[in-house]
Amino acid sequence: MNDKPDVFSCDVDTVSITVAEAMARIMQAIEPIKGCETVALKSALGRVVGDDVVSPVDVPNHTNSAMDGYAFCGSGLPVSGDRQFRVAGTALAGSPYHGQVNADECVRIMTGAVMPEGTDSVVMQERVQVDSGQVTVSAGEKPGANVRHAGEDIRSGDVVVGKGTRIGASQLGVLASLGLPQVRVVQKPRVAYFSNGDELRAVGMPLALGEVYDSNRYTLSSMLNGLCVEPVDLGVVRDDPDMIAKVITEATHEADLIISTAGASVGEADYIRDILGRLGQVAFWKVAVKPGRPLSFGKLGESLFFGLPGNPVSVMVTFQIFVKPAISKLAGEAEFLEPRLSMKTVSDLKKRPGRMEYQRGIISVDASGEAIVSSTGEQGSGILSSMSQANCFIILPDDSDGAKAGDWVQVQPFPNGM
């Protein structure tokens, strides 16, 4: 029995809900993609692991030297005075010494080379004296030092990358160290998106009075490309409710998630909310956030739907706050965290209580080496330059009435490529 409340049975005609409540409804509505596929390791960057990856081998797979130096039997190292050892041979990484090393012998050894039979300790080359094939070691060297044992990092049978982990460079390195040529990953979410509006024109076309270039699809495309999804560009859809409904309905057959920009408000030509309510289910359509209050979220068949505002800044803000975590859960990622930092603002930040604000800021370092944040200036939702100049959001809570220069504020740095 499912005891979780139905997020689509909520009263969506109430006042704006909080950011926290909106996120809770979004996360509750999402069922992660269950389908998986096996891909070559070199193609796995950014993908989410579909099953626990279990190591088939020990890492390292042999006991080896952690230093350039000389390998000895630890029990033969002097506890007082000096002792001489004959150099029996050399061990290189990939070219082991195959003989037995006696108590009065040592082997010249390089970092990563297999420890010769009869040895269990390495003395750094800087701590010995070498003369005519003889090595002199002084008291004080520790038996067992400077040796990496087989399985010291990973043992055969260990889970090295857990299900739901997004693969980064470090995970790729670990999987490669196990000799795995491929990995099982969750299928990429299919994300369709379109811009809505009669006033929109393609980049490069001349503009008539009242027309604007469609920048939102470029923004969405770039942000989606950084999330390892399969994007589907549906183009620009005119302010025609039948056409919008047709595009959305067709998109549900090929997309796990559909995103529109504009048409989510309450203007005479804003149809998204009504279409969503008629064709599917609405979880909310107003959020107490600035910029981005007119924000629809719902479900159309098996597809999720976000109706983002039309202002360019609002699109970028609401995508980062709401859509990006939703895609993360849809892709099966076990944990999604955006880093937040506390730092001093050097700007006065204006705000009225009642909505959470994501103001655009610039993180820099002052003369003392301390990280600080400043405002980009005017924060209007149509000022796209405020995003291109910024490298972070300054997050001001619902009940905040702003901040003064010198106050500590919460900052969320932009991800690479933002």
Secondary structure by P-SEA (a helix, b strand, c coil): ccccccccccccccccccaaaaaaaaaaacccccbbbbbccccccccccccbbbbccccccccccccccccccccccccccbbbbccccccccccccccccccccccccccccccccccccccccccccccccbbbbcccccccccccccccccccccccccccccccaaaaaaaaaacccbbbbcccbbbbbbccccccccccccccccccccaaaaaaaaaaaaccccccccccccccaaaaaaaaaaaaacccbbbbcccccccccccaaaaaaaaccccccccccccccbbbbbbcccbbbbbccccaaaaaaaaaccaaaaaaaaacccccccbbbbbbbcbbbbbbccbbbbbbbbbbbccccbbbbbbcccccccaaaaaaacccccccccccccccccbbbbbbbbcccc
